[in-house]
Amino acid sequence: MAKKKYYAVVRGRKPGIYDHWSGQDGAEAQVKGYTDALYKGFATLSDSQEWYSSISGGKEPALNIKRMESESSNRVDQRTALKVGKVVIYTDGSAITNPGPGGYGVVLLSGNKRREFSGGYRLTTNNRMELTACIIGLKSLKTKSEVVLFSDSKYVVDSILKGWARRWWANRWMKNKREKVENHDLWRQLLRLYDQHEVEFVWVPGHAGNPENERCDQLSREAAKSPKLPPDIVFEQQQNQAPTLF
């Protein structure tokens, strides 16, 4: 049985989602002794958010998260990660023009094994390919794994480490009342995969001589130049949507 790490409190002193049970500001304090309290524990934040919204009629929960993804003070390098049995994933994405034909590249290292993945789309963006590379890498894992994922995309790494992506999900993929979050279809997939594994995101500078990062860049660029690339269906549908007239 999966360990409960998040607690959704729909009815309690302070409704919302908590990543801690005990303590003055934990979930227990919100429901203990509260008449008709309604709450439930979950293994992942995304599952707790969906349950909360389904029970509360679509309302988005307040996040009372102490362990929100943050920069680690003792990040491990590739060699150390592999030595302790972690999976190492390098990713990169690119678009020839932005938007335009794009590709992604992934290098996965586990013990003495090495795998590479690449692919592309006829019309997409650089950021969508950066996200897709991370998704492809994590999707390739057949069992729950400890992962160190290296990316040269500040867009991806900062959005995870600084908690922006989590807040976008909580706000139903709206940055504000009028502005929708771009690429939310891919962010949803990435966060679900993130919750299925123990993933540490690490930013690495691009084109700085890291062999695996350079290889991912090569794979993504070659994929973007491939003939007869398939459509990035979601992106093309968004591009083809006519503006609303008032």
C-alpha positions, -999 to +999 in steps of 0.1 A: +000+000+000+014+034-010+023+057+019+000+086+024+020+118+019-008+144+012-040+150+031-070+167+014-093+184+039-126+193+023-144+201+056-124+212+086-112+243+103-090+253+074-098+233+042-070+226+018-042+202+010-015+194+035+017+175+032+020+170+070-004+153+094+008+163+128+015+197+143-004+229+149-007+237+112-011+200+100-041+182+087-049+166+120-054+199+137-080+209+110-102+178+115-097+165+151-129+173+170-144+190+140-181+180+135-186+163+102-150+166+091-143+153+056-107+144+046-086+117+029-050+108+025-032+103-008+002+091-021+005+120-046-004+157-046-021+155-080-045+127-067-053+148-036-061+178-058-084+159-081-103+143-052-107+177-034-120+193-065-144+164-073-159+165-037-160+203-034-178+209-067-147+221-087-133+244-060-095+246-060-078+238-027-054+260-008-020+244-007-004+241+027+028+225+016+060+226+036+081+203+014+074+220-019+101+211-044+131+233-037+168+234-045+187+207-028+218+218-009+237+186-016+229+177-052+246+146-065+265+144-098+260+118-125+287+094-112+275+096-076+238+091-086+246+060-106+268+046-078+240+047-053+216+030-077+197+060-090+186+064-126+201+094-144+182+111-172+195+138-195+170+157-216+169+184-243+144+199-267+147+223-296+127+238-324+142+249-357+120+280-356+098+288-327+072+276-334+083+253-361+096+217-366+110+205-333+126+175-317+135+161-283+165+140-271+168+118-240+197+098-226+189+074-198+216+058-177+210+030-151+239+010-138+259-001-168+229+003-192+223+032-215+193+040-236+186+069-260+152+083-272+144+109-298+115+121-318+098+153-331+068+171-345+062+191-376+050+222-357+058+228-321+078+250-297+111+247-279+094+246-245+070+219-256+100+198-267+118+204-234+088+191-215+082+162-239+118+151-234+113+149-196+080+130-201+095+105-225+124+098-201+102+092-171+076+072-191+103+048-201+108+037-164+089+004-158+090+005-120+091+033-094+126+047-094+149+073-078+158+096-106+182+125-111+170+144-142+194+169-158+179+196-181+193+228-195+158+243-196+153+269-169+116+270-179+113+233-168+136+232-138+125+265-122+088+257-127+093+225-108+117+236-081+100+269-073+066+253-071+051+273-100+038+242-118+021+229-087+003+263-082-007+263-119-024+230-114-041+242-082-054+273-101-068+251-128-040+261-152-046+298-150-017+322-142-043+348-134-079+355-141-074+360-178-041+343-187-040+305-192-009+285-186+009+275-218+015+238-224-007+227-195-014+194-213+023+185-210+027+199-175-002+177-163+016+146-177+049+156-162+036+162-127+018+129-128+050+111-137+069+132-111+046+119-084+051+083-095+088+084-089+113+101-066+127+127-090+154+153-084+155+180-112+189+195-118+197+224-141+228+221-163+241+249-186+236+240-223+265+239-247+290+238-219+308+206-227+287+181-208+288+150-230+253+137-223+237+171-226+255+176-259+243+142-270+207+151-262+211+184-281+223+164-311+194+139-309+168+167-306+182+187-336+185+156-358+149+146-349+136+181-358+151+178-393+135+144-399+111+141-429+074+135-425+072+145-388+039+138-371+017+166-358+018+179-323-020+176-322-027+197-291-004+225-302-018+226-338-054+226-325-045+256-303-029+274-333-059+268-355-085+280-330-102+311-343-102+341-319-134+347-300-153+378-313-172+400-289 
